[in-house]
């Protein structure tokens, strides 16, 4: 199973490192390897979040996430994105931006650094909304009960997460954005505009995907009710439950139909890609501390992104999020921490190692808490692995 899940990642790693060695020698090989490790370390929490969404998709869309999605992640966020932000912020054409990236790397890095406040505000607000929507929602399992219980009660207020996010954005714009180290000067207007854009992006993509998810669930419930009505007289209850468990994945495909399932999965896919984009901001910006070559950057970060996707599918197949119930909590707290860090970097320099360690520590603590909970309840911790693998069908 490990080879089947990480096979493509291993293959891409071997090919990528070989290509780096041929094109740039031992130094380029080392840089690409370091960038790959950097991407994995700062994006592990991304994999946990992705897994929570990916398990709602069928096998086809999980494969799309690993194929088309990785192309978007590598070429879109790790290669095209740095060029686009320079072109937009410096008000130059994309061809000129590419020419700068190849022939004047110092100037290119300077322009990217100048665009950092806008990037950090957009990504920080998007990630902050993910965290707030999670923490304000009533959940069966509570990791930090003393904090999550009162916040869940407060979350019953409509649009509370949006209100809190806007207040945070205003505070950031009036404080850290008034004297920015990156690019210099007052960036309040830029931060406000970019932050609102990040918030709106979250609301649009998340809202549309949620709408189709609700439609999908309604169709499934209607079909289940119809099936129960037809088969209740012919099948014992135990047999019906067993059939429901074993046929859950296939029923999802037959119930939703191509159109409804396709729309729901498509917008969830878009949601995943936007999340990946937000998570990649710190990796892309941090990569400039290692190299100014966008091709080395794209290759190294792309290899790391491939492992994040493979790890996402691994978590889905193993049923890890079901067995270790606090992992999602840890990942969302890591998202909240990353959002705060991104907003803080508008003015202050924060080492990427700290960013990566914060996420790893929070997820590690949530994993340890989940293991303790399983031991206290006498759960083996792996009981749903095979069941989840059958359901995923990947």
C-alpha positions in Angstrom: 0.0 0.0 0.0 2.8 2.4 0.8 4.4 1.9 -2.6 1.1 2.3 -4.3 0.4 5.6 -2.5 3.9 7.1 -2.7 5.1 5.4 -5.9 4.6 8.5 -8.0 6.2 10.7 -5.4 9.3 8.4 -5.3 9.4 8.4 -9.1 9.1 12.2 -9.4 11.8 12.6 -6.7 14.3 10.4 -8.6 13.6 12.1 -11.9 13.6 15.6 -10.4 16.9 15.1 -8.5 18.5 13.6 -11.6 17.3 16.5 -13.7 18.6 19.0 -11.2 22.0 17.2 -11.1 22.2 17.3 -14.9 21.1 20.9 -15.3 22.8 22.6 -12.3 25.3 20.1 -10.9 25.8 19.1 -7.3 24.9 22.5 -6.0 21.6 22.6 -7.9 20.9 19.0 -6.7 21.4 20.1 -3.1 19.2 23.2 -3.5 16.3 21.2 -5.0 16.6 18.6 -2.2 16.5 21.3 0.5 13.5 23.0 -1.1 11.7 19.7 -1.2 12.2 19.2 2.5 11.2 22.8 3.2 7.9 22.3 1.3 7.1 19.1 3.2 7.9 20.5 6.6 5.8 23.7 6.2 2.9 21.9 4.5 2.3 18.8 6.5 -0.8 20.4 8.1 -2.0 21.0 4.5 -2.2 17.2 4.0 -4.3 16.7 7.1 -6.8 19.4 6.0 -6.8 18.0 2.4 -7.6 14.5 3.7 -10.6 15.8 5.5 -12.0 17.1 2.3 -10.7 14.5 -0.1 -12.4 11.6 1.7 -15.8 13.1 0.6 -14.8 12.6 -3.0 -15.1 9.4 -5.1 -12.1 7.5 -6.5 -12.2 9.4 -9.8 -11.9 12.8 -8.2 -9.2 11.6 -5.8 -7.2 10.6 -8.9 -7.9 14.0 -10.4 -6.5 15.6 -7.3 -3.3 13.6 -7.7 -2.9 14.2 -11.4 -4.4 17.4 -12.7 -4.2 18.9 -9.2 -0.5 18.3 -8.9 0.1 20.0 -12.3 -1.8 23.0 -11.0 0.1 23.0 -7.8 3.6 22.7 -9.4 3.2 24.8 -12.5 0.5 27.2 -11.2 1.6 28.0 -7.7 5.3 27.1 -7.8 6.3 28.4 -11.3 3.6 30.7 -12.7 2.5 32.3 -9.5 5.9 34.0 -8.7 6.0 35.4 -12.2 2.4 36.6 -12.0 2.7 38.5 -8.7 5.8 40.2 -10.1 4.0 41.2 -13.3 1.0 42.5 -11.4 2.7 44.4 -8.6 5.5 45.8 -10.7 3.1 46.6 -13.5 5.1 44.9 -16.2 4.2 42.3 -18.8 4.5 38.6 -18.0 7.2 38.1 -20.7 9.3 40.9 -19.1 8.7 39.3 -15.7 10.0 35.9 -17.0 13.0 37.7 -18.5 13.8 39.2 -15.1 13.4 35.9 -13.4 16.0 34.3 -15.8 18.4 37.1 -16.4 18.1 39.5 -13.4 17.4 37.3 -10.4 18.3 39.9 -7.8 15.8 42.4 -9.2 13.2 39.7 -9.5 13.6 38.8 -5.8 13.3 42.4 -4.9 10.0 42.7 -6.8 8.6 39.5 -5.2 9.6 40.8 -1.7 7.8 44.1 -2.5 4.7 42.1 -3.3 4.8 40.2 0.0 2.3 42.3 1.9 -0.4 41.7 -0.7 0.4 37.9 -0.8 0.5 37.6 3.0 -2.8 39.5 3.4 -4.6 37.4 0.8 -3.3 34.0 2.1 -3.6 35.0 5.8 -7.2 36.0 5.5 -8.1 32.9 3.5 -6.5 30.6 6.1 -7.9 32.6 9.0 -11.4 32.0 7.7 -10.8 28.2 7.5 -9.6 28.2 11.1 -12.5 30.4 12.4 -15.2 28.4 10.6 -13.8 25.3 12.2 -13.4 26.7 15.7 -16.8 28.3 15.8 -18.6 25.1 14.8 -20.1 22.6 17.3 -18.3 19.3 17.1 -18.6 15.9 18.6 -15.0 15.7 19.7 -13.3 18.6 21.4 -9.5 18.7 21.8 -9.2 21.8 23.9 -12.6 21.7 25.5 -12.0 24.8 27.7 -11.6 26.9 24.6 -13.7 25.1 22.0 -16.9 24.8 24.0 -17.5 28.6 24.5 -16.3 29.3 21.0 -18.8 26.8 19.6 -21.6 28.5 21.5 -20.5 31.9 20.2 -20.4 30.4 16.7 -24.2 30.2 16.7 -24.2 33.9 15.8 -24.5 34.3 12.0 -21.4 35.4 10.1 -19.3 35.6 13.3 -16.3 34.3 11.5 -16.5 36.9 8.8 -16.9 39.7 11.4 -13.9 38.5 13.4 -11.8 38.2 10.2 -12.7 41.7 9.1 -11.8 43.1 12.6 -8.5 41.3 12.4 -7.9 42.7 8.9 -8.6 46.2 10.1 -6.3 45.9 13.0 -3.5 44.5 10.8 -4.0 47.3 8.2 -3.9 50.0 10.9 -0.9 48.6 12.8 1.6 46.3 11.1 0.8 47.5 7.5 1.5 51.2 8.3 5.3 50.7 8.3 6.2 47.7 6.2 9.7 46.4 5.9 8.9 44.6 2.6 8.8 47.3 -0.1 8.7 50.1 2.5 6.1 52.7 3.3 2.4 52.5 4.2 0.7 49.4 2.7 -2.6 49.7 4.5 -4.7 50.1 1.4 -2.9 47.2 -0.3 -3.3 44.9 2.7 -7.0 45.9 3.1 -7.8 45.2 -0.6 -5.8 41.9 -0.7 -7.3 40.7 2.6 -10.9 41.4 1.4 -10.0 39.5 -1.8 -8.8 36.5 0.2 -12.0 36.6 2.4 -14.3 36.8 -0.7 -12.4 34.0 -2.4 -13.0 31.8 0.6 -16.7 32.7 0.8 -17.3 32.1 -2.9 -15.4 28.9 -3.3 -16.4 27.4 0.0 -20.0 28.5 -0.4 -20.4 27.0 -3.8 -18.8 23.7 -2.8 -20.9 23.6 0.4 -24.0 24.2 -1.7 -23.3 21.2 -3.9 -22.3 19.1 -1.0 -25.7 19.8 0.6 -27.4 18.8 -2.6 -25.4 15.6 -2.8 -26.3 14.7 0.8 -30.0 15.4 0.2 -30.0 13.2 -2.8 -28.3 10.4 -0.9 -30.7 10.6 2.0 -33.7 10.6 -0.3 -32.3 7.5 -2.1 -31.5 5.7 1.2 -35.1 6.4 2.4 -36.5 5.0 -0.8 -34.3 1.9 -0.6 -35.1 1.3 3.0 -38.8 1.5 2.2 -38.6 -1.0 -0.6 -36.3 -3.4 1.1 -37.3 -3.3 4.7 -39.8 -6.2 4.3 -37.4 -8.4 2.4 -34.1 -7.9 4.3 -33.3 -8.1 8.0 -31.9 -5.0 9.6 -28.5 -6.5 10.1 -28.1 -7.4 6.5 -29.3 -3.9 5.4 -26.7 -2.3 7.6 -23.9 -4.6 6.3 -24.9 -3.8 2.7 -25.0 -0.1 3.5 -21.4 -0.3 4.8 -20.0 -2.3 2.0 -21.7 -0.4 -0.7 -21.3 3.1 0.6 -18.8 4.2 -2.1 -20.7 2.7 -5.0 -24.0 4.0 -3.7 -22.5 7.6 -3.6 -21.7 7.3 -7.3 -25.1 5.9 -8.3 -27.1 8.2 -6.1 -25.6 11.5 -7.0 -25.5 11.0 -10.7 -22.8 12.3 -13.0 -24.0 15.9 -12.9 -24.6 16.4 -9.2 -21.5 14.4 -8.1 -19.4 16.1 -10.7 -20.4 19.6 -9.6 -20.0 18.8 -5.9 -16.6 17.2 -6.5 -15.5 19.9 -8.9 -16.1 22.7 -6.5 -14.5 20.7 -3.6 -11.5 20.3 -6.0 -11.4 24.1 -6.5 -11.6 24.6 -2.8 -8.6 22.2 -2.3 -6.6 24.0 -4.9 -7.2 27.4 -3.3 -6.2 25.9 0.1 -3.1 24.6 -1.5 -2.4 28.0 -3.0 -2.7 29.6 0.4 -0.5 27.1 2.1 2.1 27.5 -0.6 2.6 31.2 0.0 5.1 30.8 2.8 6.9 28.0 0.9 7.3 30.1 -2.2 8.4 33.2 -0.3 10.7 31.2 1.9 12.3 29.6 -1.1 13.8 32.9 -2.1 16.0 32.7 1.0 17.6 29.6 -0.6 17.6 30.4 -4.4 16.5 33.1 -6.8 16.2 30.6 -9.7 12.4 30.1 -10.3 13.1 26.8 -12.1 15.1 25.3 -9.2 12.3 26.6 -7.0 9.5 25.1 -9.0 11.3 21.7 -9.2 12.1 21.5 -5.5 8.8 22.8 -4.2 7.0 20.6 -6.8 8.6 17.5 -5.4 7.5 18.5 -1.9 4.0 19.2 -3.1 3.8 15.7 -4.6 4.6 14.2 -1.3 1.9 16.3 0.4 -0.7 14.9 -2.1 0.5 11.4 -1.6 0.3 11.8 2.2 -3.2 13.2 1.8 -4.4 10.1 0.0 -2.5 7.9 2.5 -4.4 9.5 5.4 -7.7 8.9 3.5 -7.0 5.2 2.8 -5.8 4.4 6.3 -8.8 6.1 7.9 -6.4 8.0 10.1 -8.7 11.0 10.6 -11.4 8.6 11.9 -9.0 6.7 14.1 -7.2 9.8 15.5 -10.0 12.2 16.0 -7.9 15.2 17.1 -5.7 15.3 14.0 -8.1 17.7 12.3 -8.1 19.9 15.3 -4.3 20.1 15.4 -4.2 20.8 11.7 -6.8 23.7 12.0 -4.9 25.1 14.9 -1.8 25.0 12.7 -3.8 26.8 10.0 -4.7 29.5 12.5 -1.1 29.8 13.6 0.0 30.1 10.0 -2.6 32.7 9.2 -1.3 34.8 12.2 2.3 34.3 11.0 1.5 35.3 7.5 -0.2 38.5 8.6 2.7 39.2 11.0 5.3 38.8 8.2 3.8 41.8 6.5 6.1 43.8 8.8 8.3 41.3 10.7 10.8 38.7 9.5 9.9 35.2 10.7 12.1 32.3 9.9 10.4 29.5 7.8 11.8 26.9 10.2 9.6 28.4 12.9 6.6 28.3 10.6 7.1 24.7 9.8 7.8 23.6 13.4 4.6 25.3 14.7 2.5 23.1 12.4 4.4 19.9 13.1 4.3 20.5 16.9 0.5 21.2 16.9 -0.2 18.2 14.8 2.1 16.0 16.9 0.3 17.1 20.1 -3.1 16.4 18.5 -1.9 12.9 17.4 -0.6 12.1 20.9 -3.9 13.3 22.4 -5.7 11.0 20.0 -3.6 8.0 20.9 -4.3 8.6 24.6 -8.0 8.9 23.9 -7.9 5.6 22.0 -6.1 3.8 24.8 -8.5 5.1 27.4 -11.4 3.9 25.3 -9.7 0.6 24.5 -9.6 1.3 20.7 -6.8 -0.3 18.7 -6.5 2.8 16.5 -6.4 1.0 13.2 -9.8 -0.7 13.2 -11.2 1.4 10.4 -8.1 1.3 8.1 -9.2 -1.6 5.9 -12.8 -0.3 5.8 -11.7 3.2 4.7 -9.5 1.7 2.0 -12.4 -0.2 0.6 -14.6 2.8 0.7 -12.0 5.1 -1.0 -11.6 2.7 -3.9 -8.4 4.4 -5.0 
